C-alpha cells in the first residue's frame, strides 16, 4: 500500500484529499489551541491513525483558534482538510446566520461529517462542605465561572435560566486555580466544560469531597442543549449517574475528500477508539449513541463504513 500522509485539522476535525491511490495524500487536521484538551485529542487521533494503518496513514495536527475558524477555512481548503466543530456551527454557516452572516459560501454546503468525538460536557461542581446538591442550593454561595470560555458563558446562562442571577457570588479567580480555591474554602463550587472525565473535576473529587450537580429534564429542556449522562463512578464519590448537558463535537471534511479516504479514516478511528480509551478515558464516552449528534449529512465514504458495521443512520445523515 502506498504511504499516505494526513495532516488533520481539529477544533473542536478532519479531511483526506483526493484518494489513497495518489503517491502521497496530505490531510490537515485542524485543532483547537495547543493548550486545550481537544488539541491533545488531535494528537491521540494522529497516533491512532498511524498505529491502526501500520504507518500508512500519517496525521499532522494543525493548531486552531477555534471552531468558527475551522468552518470558515472549509471555503478555501481542498480534499486534504479535516476539522472538528459543533454541528450547530455547520448549520449556521450553511444558512449564513449568526457569526456567518454576510459570509455565506456554496462551499459550506459541501461539508460532510465523519465521526463524533468527545462532547463539551457541562460540570457544576460543589464542595461537600457547601452542602449543595441542586441548583436551588447554590443561592448565597460563591461560584467560580471563569472568563471567556464556553463553560463560563454557558454557566452564566444557566444561572439566569434557573433564577440564580444576582443570588450567587461570582469569584474573581482563574479557572486554572479552581481546585486550589475549592480546597482552601475560597469558593463553594466551580463550573467547567470539557470532555469527561474532566481532569480538574477528577482532581477536585480525589482531593476534597465534591458533588457534581445533575439537571432535571425540565432544566435540560430550558438550556436547549443535548442531554448527556456521566456514568456513576466516573468521579470519586459520585456513585450515581450525573445527568447534565453537552455541546456535541464532530469531525468533518468536505465532498472534496475521496470516498476511499473517508472510509479508511472513519474505519480506523472506530477500530482504534478502544485503544485510545485505554490511554485517555475521555474516549470511553464516545459510542454509537453519539451518532445522533450528527445532524447533517455524512460523507459517502464514511457511510459505507457505517453500513458495513451495522450502524443505523437517519435519512438526514444520508
Secondary structure in CASP SS format (residue, H / E / C, confidence):
PFRMAT SS
TARGET T0000
AUTHOR 0000-0000-0000
METHOD secondary structure of the structure
MODEL  1
X C 1.00
X C 1.00
X C 1.00
X E 1.00
X E 1.00
X E 1.00
X E 1.00
X E 1.00
X E 1.00
X C 1.00
X C 1.00
X C 1.00
X C 1.00
X E 1.00
X C 1.00
X C 1.00
X C 1.00
X C 1.00
X C 1.00
X C 1.00
X C 1.00
X C 1.00
X C 1.00
X C 1.00
X C 1.00
X C 1.00
X C 1.00
X E 1.00
X E 1.00
X E 1.00
X C 1.00
X C 1.00
X C 1.00
X C 1.00
X C 1.00
X C 1.00
X H 1.00
X H 1.00
X H 1.00
X H 1.00
X H 1.00
X H 1.00
X H 1.00
X H 1.00
X H 1.00
X H 1.00
X H 1.00
X H 1.00
X H 1.00
X H 1.00
X H 1.00
X H 1.00
X C 1.00
X C 1.00
X C 1.00
X C 1.00
X E 1.00
X E 1.00
X E 1.00
X E 1.00
X E 1.00
X E 1.00
X C 1.00
X C 1.00
X C 1.00
X C 1.00
X H 1.00
X H 1.00
X H 1.00
X H 1.00
X H 1.00
X H 1.00
X H 1.00
X C 1.00
X C 1.00
X C 1.00
X C 1.00
X C 1.00
X C 1.00
X C 1.00
X E 1.00
X E 1.00
X E 1.00
X E 1.00
X E 1.00
X C 1.00
X H 1.00
X H 1.00
X H 1.00
X H 1.00
X H 1.00
X H 1.00
X H 1.00
X H 1.00
X H 1.00
X C 1.00
X C 1.00
X H 1.00
X H 1.00
X H 1.00
X C 1.00
X C 1.00
X C 1.00
X C 1.00
X C 1.00
X H 1.00
X H 1.00
X H 1.00
X H 1.00
X H 1.00
X E 1.00
X E 1.00
X E 1.00
X E 1.00
X E 1.00
X E 1.00
X E 1.00
X E 1.00
X E 1.00
X E 1.00
X E 1.00
X E 1.00
X E 1.00
X E 1.00
X E 1.00
X E 1.00
X E 1.00
X H 1.00
X H 1.00
X H 1.00
X C 1.00
X C 1.00
X C 1.00
X C 1.00
X C 1.00
X H 1.00
X H 1.00
X H 1.00
X C 1.00
X C 1.00
X C 1.00
X E 1.00
X E 1.00
X E 1.00
X C 1.00
X C 1.00
X C 1.00
X C 1.00
X C 1.00
X H 1.00
X H 1.00
X H 1.00
X H 1.00
X H 1.00
X H 1.00
X H 1.00
X H 1.00
X H 1.00
X H 1.00
X H 1.00
X H 1.00
X C 1.00
X C 1.00
X C 1.00
X C 1.00
X C 1.00
X C 1.00
X C 1.00
X E 1.00
X E 1.00
X C 1.00
X C 1.00
X C 1.00
X C 1.00
X H 1.00
X H 1.00
X H 1.00
X H 1.00
X H 1.00
X H 1.00
X H 1.00
X H 1.00
X H 1.00
X C 1.00
X C 1.00
X C 1.00
X C 1.00
X C 1.00
X E 1.00
X E 1.00
X E 1.00
X E 1.00
X E 1.00
X E 1.00
X C 1.00
X C 1.00
X C 1.00
X C 1.00
X H 1.00
X H 1.00
X H 1.00
X H 1.00
X H 1.00
X H 1.00
X H 1.00
X H 1.00
X H 1.00
X C 1.00
X C 1.00
X E 1.00
X E 1.00
X E 1.00
X C 1.00
X C 1.00
X C 1.00
X C 1.00
X H 1.00
X H 1.00
X H 1.00
X H 1.00
X H 1.00
X H 1.00
X H 1.00
X C 1.00
X C 1.00
X E 1.00
X E 1.00
X E 1.00
X E 1.00
X E 1.00
X C 1.00
X C 1.00
X C 1.00
X C 1.00
X C 1.00
X C 1.00
X C 1.00
X C 1.00
X C 1.00
X C 1.00
X C 1.00
X E 1.00
X E 1.00
X E 1.00
X E 1.00
X E 1.00
X E 1.00
X E 1.00
X E 1.00
X E 1.00
X E 1.00
X E 1.00
X E 1.00
X E 1.00
X C 1.00
X C 1.00
X C 1.00
X C 1.00
X H 1.00
X H 1.00
X H 1.00
X H 1.00
X H 1.00
X H 1.00
X H 1.00
X H 1.00
X H 1.00
X H 1.00
X H 1.00
X H 1.00
X H 1.00
X H 1.00
X H 1.00
X H 1.00
X H 1.00
X H 1.00
X H 1.00
X H 1.00
X H 1.00
X C 1.00
X H 1.00
X H 1.00
X H 1.00
X H 1.00
X H 1.00
X C 1.00
X C 1.00
X H 1.00
X H 1.00
X H 1.00
X H 1.00
X H 1.00
X H 1.00
X C 1.00
X C 1.00
X C 1.00
X C 1.00
X E 1.00
X C 1.00
X H 1.00
X H 1.00
X H 1.00
X H 1.00
X H 1.00
X H 1.00
X H 1.00
X H 1.00
X H 1.00
X C 1.00
X C 1.00
X C 1.00
X C 1.00
X C 1.00
X C 1.00
X C 1.00
X C 1.00
X C 1.00
X C 1.00
END
